[in-house]
Amino acid sequence: YHRGIFHSILGGVFFAFLTAIVYRYLLGRHEGVAWLAGGFMFMGYMVHLVLDEIYSVDVLGTRIKRSFG
């Protein structure tokens, strides 16, 4: 499935922390920059999930596609 554990809010939190860790320890950025990058990653991830849910509903045909949820 495309929608596994990494296609959830928990996955977004995981990748946000991973991004912050990479920015801080591998790239040597300041803590504030690392947390900011993690926050942007999380927000982008959430936008992706919301757009996936919006796309999964056929508004004109009033049916729900199989990819919903």
Secondary structure, DSSP 8 states (H G I E B T S, - for coil): --SSTTSSHHHHHHHHHHHHHIIIIIS---HHHHHHHHHHHHHHHHHHHHHHHHHTEETTTTEE-TT--
